[in-house]
Amino acid sequence: GERQGHHGIVFNKTFGQHILKNPLVINAIIEKSGLQSTDVILEIGPGTGNLTEKLLQRAKKVIAMEIDPRMVQELHKRFMCGPYGSKLQIIEGNCLKNDLPFFNVCVANVPYAISS
């Protein structure tokens, strides 16, 4: 089953997708993560990039790993030609099956099914 969501993208329940839109939740995640300007962040499941944008404002680099090719396309459209494009690396793939690049902080908004 699928459902219509943010940016007109139909979410795929197979991936357990839910888009983080609440700015209070996003800000709480950023505040509690204690990020430094020198951090290289691995963000798992960036979706449309609402949290990614805040991470890019704080960190040296963000590596966004996304399994859904439609979300990857959305991330490219949203960030790669903008002021944070040089700080963002987008990897299309499954974080449970891919080799991970170097990072020192992991921030994730993952489906509940894989959160343990």
Backbone as CSV, one residue per row, in Angstrom:
resi,resn,N_x,N_y,N_z,CA_x,CA_y,CA_z,C_x,C_y,C_z
1,GLY,0.813,-1.191,0.000,0.000,0.000,0.000,0.850,1.245,0.000
2,GLU,0.306,2.277,-0.597,1.015,3.546,-0.659,0.095,4.668,-0.231
3,ARG,0.677,5.778,0.195,-0.124,6.941,0.569,0.568,8.213,0.086
4,GLN,-0.253,9.176,-0.314,0.269,10.456,-0.826,0.884,11.248,0.318
5,GLY,1.996,11.901,0.053,2.636,12.650,1.125,3.262,13.931,0.652
6,HIS,4.237,14.395,1.416,4.963,15.643,1.209,5.567,15.685,-0.194
7,HIS,5.559,16.829,-0.838,6.135,17.037,-2.164,5.427,16.203,-3.231
8,GLY,4.194,15.716,-2.969,3.446,14.942,-3.944,3.993,13.543,-4.154
9,ILE,4.899,13.107,-3.308,5.481,11.772,-3.433,4.557,10.779,-2.736
10,VAL,4.301,9.662,-3.401,3.503,8.604,-2.786,4.464,7.724,-1.987
11,PHE,4.199,7.598,-0.682,5.096,6.839,0.187,4.899,5.346,0.000
12,ASN,5.991,4.635,0.126,5.997,3.196,-0.041,6.043,2.558,1.349
13,LYS,4.955,1.914,1.746,4.906,1.312,3.087,5.888,0.152,3.228
14,THR,6.324,-0.425,2.102,7.320,-1.491,2.158,8.587,-0.989,2.842
15,PHE,8.918,0.294,2.607,10.093,0.898,3.242,9.760,1.450,4.626
16,GLY,8.497,1.368,5.058,8.101,1.909,6.355,8.246,3.412,6.413
17,GLN,7.996,4.084,5.296,8.261,5.513,5.207,7.295,6.362,6.015
18,HIS,7.877,7.319,6.697,7.134,8.384,7.368,8.040,9.612,7.300
19,ILE,7.486,10.714,6.880,8.305,11.905,6.670,8.253,12.793,7.909
20,LEU,9.425,13.162,8.370,9.565,14.021,9.532,9.340,15.461,9.096
21,LYS,8.206,16.042,9.508,7.852,17.399,9.088,7.763,18.381,10.250
22,ASN,7.527,17.876,11.460,7.308,18.741,12.617,8.605,19.469,12.988
23,PRO,8.619,20.810,12.832,9.857,21.550,13.127,10.299,21.439,14.579
24,LEU,9.366,21.242,15.504,9.743,21.084,16.916,10.519,19.790,17.126
25,VAL,10.097,18.732,16.463,10.793,17.447,16.569,12.166,17.552,15.903
26,ILE,12.201,18.162,14.725,13.479,18.336,14.022,14.456,19.136,14.887
27,ASN,14.003,20.249,15.445,14.875,21.078,16.290,15.323,20.335,17.542
28,ALA,14.432,19.522,18.114,14.800,18.735,19.304,15.893,17.728,18.972
29,ILE,15.787,17.082,17.817,16.813,16.118,17.390,18.152,16.844,17.234
30,ILE,18.136,17.998,16.598,19.364,18.772,16.379,19.971,19.200,17.715
31,GLU,19.158,19.744,18.607,19.654,20.220,19.905,20.234,19.085,20.739
32,LYS,19.544,17.944,20.779,19.986,16.816,21.617,21.208,16.099,21.042
33,SER,21.455,16.263,19.745,22.570,15.553,19.121,23.927,16.200,19.422
34,GLY,23.934,17.435,19.894,25.186,18.087,20.271,26.200,18.172,19.148
35,LEU,25.750,18.497,17.959,26.619,18.506,16.784,27.661,19.617,16.840
36,GLN,28.812,19.302,16.268,29.919,20.258,16.151,30.138,20.574,14.672
37,SER,30.751,21.703,14.401,31.002,22.114,13.015,32.021,21.215,12.314
38,THR,32.701,20.370,13.077,33.698,19.457,12.513,33.140,18.056,12.262
39,ASP,31.883,17.821,12.618,31.301,16.478,12.508,31.004,16.070,11.070
40,VAL,31.217,14.773,10.815,30.780,14.131,9.577,29.628,13.226,9.984
41,ILE,28.444,13.570,9.508,27.219,12.900,9.952,26.743,11.908,8.916
42,LEU,26.412,10.709,9.361,25.699,9.746,8.532,24.228,9.877,8.893
43,GLU,23.416,10.291,7.929,21.975,10.363,8.149,21.330,9.207,7.401
44,ILE,20.668,8.351,8.142,20.000,7.197,7.549,18.527,7.535,7.361
45,GLY,18.058,7.392,6.128,16.661,7.661,5.822,16.315,9.136,5.815
46,PRO,17.001,9.943,4.995,16.733,11.382,4.989,15.391,11.785,4.390
47,GLY,14.769,10.896,3.631,13.478,11.238,3.019,13.608,12.441,2.117
48,THR,12.778,13.455,2.338,12.801,14.654,1.494,13.789,15.705,1.995
49,GLY,14.458,15.449,3.123,15.557,16.309,3.551,15.241,17.364,4.588
50,ASN,14.132,17.241,5.300,13.794,18.258,6.306,14.814,18.304,7.441
51,LEU,15.227,17.143,7.925,16.268,17.083,8.958,17.645,17.343,8.336
52,THR,17.835,16.850,7.119,19.117,17.023,6.410,19.518,18.493,6.344
53,GLU,18.550,19.343,6.042,18.822,20.775,5.910,19.415,21.345,7.198
54,LYS,18.850,20.966,8.333,19.352,21.454,9.631,20.727,20.859,9.946
55,LEU,20.918,19.591,9.579,22.224,18.960,9.802,23.310,19.665,8.988
56,LEU,22.991,20.005,7.740,23.951,20.686,6.872,24.355,22.052,7.419
57,GLN,23.449,22.695,8.127,23.742,24.002,8.719,24.735,23.894,9.872
58,ARG,24.820,22.718,10.485,25.660,22.534,11.682,26.978,21.808,11.436
59,ALA,26.999,20.915,10.458,28.110,19.964,10.339,29.076,20.311,9.208
60,LYS,30.218,19.655,9.246,31.210,19.777,8.178,30.698,19.089,6.917
61,LYS,30.070,17.910,7.105,29.600,17.105,5.972,28.448,16.234,6.432
62,VAL,27.493,15.985,5.527,26.405,15.050,5.786,26.403,14.005,4.675
63,ILE,26.408,12.744,5.088,26.279,11.628,4.159,24.866,11.093,4.356
64,ALA,24.031,11.287,3.348,22.627,10.884,3.445,22.436,9.562,2.713
65,MET,22.040,8.520,3.453,21.822,7.208,2.842,20.324,6.949,2.761
66,GLU,19.838,6.790,1.539,18.400,6.658,1.285,18.148,5.469,0.361
67,ILE,17.191,4.632,0.727,16.886,3.429,-0.032,15.948,3.685,-1.221
68,ASP,15.142,4.731,-1.146,14.111,5.000,-2.145,14.650,5.934,-3.234
69,PRO,14.734,5.467,-4.482,15.278,6.307,-5.562,14.510,7.612,-5.768
70,ARG,13.226,7.625,-5.467,12.442,8.857,-5.609,12.877,9.895,-4.591
71,MET,13.169,9.470,-3.381,13.653,10.387,-2.347,15.059,10.880,-2.680
72,VAL,15.886,10.003,-3.242,17.233,10.387,-3.669,17.132,11.510,-4.698
73,GLN,16.225,11.356,-5.644,16.009,12.385,-6.668,15.564,13.706,-6.026
74,GLU,14.670,13.616,-5.050,14.184,14.805,-4.343,15.330,15.508,-3.611
75,LEU,16.200,14.732,-2.971,17.353,15.303,-2.271,18.283,16.021,-3.244
76,HIS,18.529,15.398,-4.400,19.372,16.036,-5.417,18.769,17.359,-5.848
77,LYS,17.465,17.369,-6.131,16.794,18.597,-6.570,16.862,19.676,-5.493
78,ARG,16.682,19.261,-4.238,16.584,20.224,-3.148,17.927,20.838,-2.759
79,PHE,19.005,20.057,-2.817,20.267,20.513,-2.217,21.467,20.666,-3.146
80,MET,21.571,19.870,-4.177,22.858,19.789,-4.874,23.269,21.060,-5.610
81,CYS,22.331,21.896,-5.999,22.691,23.162,-6.661,22.657,24.340,-5.692
82,GLY,22.356,24.065,-4.442,22.235,25.124,-3.441,23.512,25.324,-2.663
83,PRO,23.446,26.151,-1.626,24.640,26.495,-0.846,25.241,25.318,-0.071
84,TYR,24.460,24.239,0.156,24.976,23.110,0.940,25.383,21.927,0.068
85,GLY,25.256,22.060,-1.239,25.542,20.948,-2.147,26.920,20.330,-1.958
86,SER,27.916,21.169,-1.679,29.284,20.670,-1.532,29.498,19.926,-0.212
87,LYS,28.576,20.110,0.737,28.702,19.449,2.044,27.889,18.160,2.130
88,LEU,27.136,17.841,1.058,26.217,16.705,1.093,26.651,15.617,0.130
89,GLN,26.742,14.401,0.645,26.978,13.218,-0.188,25.732,12.351,-0.071
90,ILE,25.111,12.023,-1.188,23.899,11.206,-1.185,24.254,9.813,-1.683
91,ILE,23.903,8.811,-0.901,24.142,7.421,-1.278,22.788,6.731,-1.376
92,GLU,22.512,6.147,-2.546,21.288,5.377,-2.702,21.584,3.941,-2.305
93,GLY,20.875,3.464,-1.273,21.106,2.094,-0.841,20.547,1.825,0.534
94,ASN,20.680,0.587,0.947,20.186,0.102,2.225,21.328,0.125,3.240
95,CYS,21.153,0.864,4.324,22.217,0.985,5.329,22.554,-0.347,5.983
96,LEU,21.628,-1.306,5.934,21.879,-2.614,6.540,22.689,-3.523,5.615
97,LYS,22.790,-3.157,4.337,23.461,-4.017,3.362,24.665,-3.370,2.691
98,ASN,24.814,-2.071,2.800,25.916,-1.355,2.140,27.077,-1.138,3.100
99,ASP,28.276,-1.018,2.541,29.418,-0.561,3.326,29.200,0.911,3.628
100,LEU,29.531,1.321,4.824,29.322,2.707,5.228,30.628,3.485,5.141
101,PRO,30.576,4.716,4.632,31.778,5.553,4.604,32.113,6.051,6.006
102,PHE,33.246,6.726,6.147,33.631,7.276,7.448,32.613,8.313,7.908
103,PHE,32.252,8.225,9.193,31.431,9.246,9.847,31.729,9.182,11.329
104,ASN,31.433,10.264,12.071,31.639,10.202,13.519,30.342,10.418,14.302
105,VAL,29.252,10.759,13.604,27.936,10.894,14.244,26.903,10.271,13.316
106,CYS,25.976,9.517,13.894,24.879,8.960,13.110,23.570,9.548,13.612
107,VAL,22.782,10.081,12.691,21.453,10.590,13.002,20.497,9.864,12.077
108,ALA,19.418,9.332,12.631,18.523,8.537,11.795,17.070,8.734,12.197
109,ASN,16.236,8.727,11.186,14.790,8.717,11.363,14.332,7.467,10.617
110,VAL,14.642,6.318,11.204,14.441,5.048,10.498,13.061,4.455,10.739
111,PRO,12.625,3.585,9.812,11.377,2.860,10.037,11.474,2.055,11.335
112,TYR,10.375,1.981,12.040,10.348,1.274,13.329,10.785,-0.167,13.184
113,ALA,10.524,-0.772,12.036,10.835,-2.184,11.815,12.323,-2.488,11.910
114,ILE,13.200,-1.498,11.661,14.645,-1.771,11.715,15.314,-1.016,12.869
115,SER,14.539,-0.353,13.703,15.150,0.513,14.727,15.838,-0.237,15.853
116,SER,15.604,-1.524,15.994,16.285,-2.276,17.046,17.611,-2.803,16.520
